[in-house]
Amino acid sequence: MAYSFSHMVHSMHAKDVKLLMKQSSGKDMISFAGGMPNNDLFPLKEIEDIFHALPPDLKKLCFQYGPTAGYPPLIKALKSYLEKKSLPVEENKILITTGSLQAISIITQEFVNKGDIILTEKPCFVGALTVFETYGAKIIGIPVDENGIVIDELKAVLKKLPKKPKFLYVTPNFHNPAGIIYSLERKNELLETLAGKGILLLEDDAYSDLYFEQGDKHFKLPMKALNKSDVDVIYTGSFSKILGPGFRLGYMLASPDIFDKAETIKQALDACTSNFCQILAQQFLAQGALENYLVFLRKEYRMRKDLMIQSLEKHMPEGVDWHEPKGGFYIWVKLPAGIRSKNVFRESVKKGVVFVTGRTFDPKGKGDRFLRLSFANVPKNEIDKGIGILAEALKKTMTKRDKFNTIS
Ligand SMILES: Cc1ncc(COP(=O)(O)O)c(C=O)c1O
């Protein structure tokens, strides 16, 4: 266990995250920035009914502290939920966390000292980058292609490194921001590459329930479930995308040794996650309400994704590329050569459309040829208008580039 807060280090991505949170909820804007569900999708009635129906003793318990590891009935409900994902719950332990970002933060605190190396994907979830930077890690990004992290690049980096990285952080299912899902083959190759190297794998699985087609369900098998070698995999999950981020509920599944230290760190951070939220979520799971809600969400997000893909096809100029996601929240758009997403943003925000620039997700804060569009948060009837405005902003940026090129 490593790091004290007094040594915390500046994070270059923290500013991006603050801006992102602000833009995501900006009024009078069409926002493709928000990586969160639309407010109209939340299960208000179900949660209201659950609270009303709680016996008085449980209502009182909602207001109370609870065990650091989590509310025991929620841990039990999670066990069977994770077992259905083929995860090895018996030989591991569950820690309920205040959002899965807290789980990522705890693992970083447990293993990382200033100057230690963390490997990530490139691009990478910016919340995790901020955590790693805050603890003073040296972050090395490995590119992803449409099937996952590029194994040859990973091997080349591993060969060159001056010291062993503390862990590799990956989001194999419905990646934020790249929108991809790892192929089964790539997941196995990754596990084989790490086998015997003593490098932890931190597997972030915040989106795997949000596939669009029933037939794609099998893709999302976690690596922690596939792992037959000696790779130590720490698995994290979240209720944020399947119930609501306001619950601030996440969890980790880790070996008993890793769990023990993580529990101590959590105790020092916030003693326990809100009992209120844990009890409501446990009832939601126990009543079988989650599955019905997921069926509804998958349909909603699929419609939004379809609308966005249609609009991109309709409005975007030649030379713009994207990968159609099979689940999750995001479309990762590649701009024509020489166009920076920062400049497109400058034009589109003037017309009331926001998104997140590619460099936000680059461990080095560079690579700005991409932009991330989220279809989860935007009302369906604004998608086509918003993509139309974005396409105009892009065309304007391209004209400026061409003019500049002619002059110079
Ligand atoms: C890949 C990924 N992991 C983790 C999180 C954090 O979720 P939570 O709200 O559970 O902290 C997010 C949120 O956007 C995410 O995209």
The ligand as a Tripos MOL2 file, in Angstrom:
@<TRIPOS>MOLECULE
LIG
   16    16     1     0     0
SMALL
NO_CHARGES

@<TRIPOS>ATOM
      1 C1        -15.2310    2.9570  -18.6170 C.3       1 LIG1
      2 C2        -15.7960    3.5740  -17.3780 C.ar      1 LIG1
      3 N1        -15.4340    3.1050  -16.1950 N.ar      1 LIG1
      4 C3        -15.8840    3.6260  -15.0470 C.ar      1 LIG1
      5 C4        -16.7460    4.6980  -15.0660 C.ar      1 LIG1
      6 C5        -17.1370    5.3150  -13.7610 C.3       1 LIG1
      7 O1        -18.3350    4.9380  -13.3290 O.3       1 LIG1
      8 P1        -18.8510    5.1980  -11.8630 P.3       1 LIG1
      9 O2        -19.9690    6.1690  -11.9910 O.co2     1 LIG1
     10 O3        -19.2890    3.8460  -11.4160 O.co2     1 LIG1
     11 O4        -17.7520    5.7340  -11.0050 O.co2     1 LIG1
     12 C6        -17.1700    5.2370  -16.2770 C.ar      1 LIG1
     13 C7        -18.0480    6.4060  -16.3210 C.2       1 LIG1
     14 O5        -18.1850    7.0980  -17.3000 O.2       1 LIG1
     15 C8        -16.6780    4.6530  -17.4690 C.ar      1 LIG1
     16 O6        -17.0140    5.1290  -18.6700 O.3       1 LIG1
@<TRIPOS>BOND
     1     1     2 1
     2     2     3 ar
     3     2    15 ar
     4     3     4 ar
     5     4     5 ar
     6     5     6 1
     7     5    12 ar
     8     6     7 1
     9     7     8 1
    10     8     9 2
    11     8    10 1
    12     8    11 1
    13    12    13 1
    14    12    15 ar
    15    13    14 2
    16    15    16 1
@<TRIPOS>SUBSTRUCTURE
     1 LIG1         1 GROUP 0 **** ****
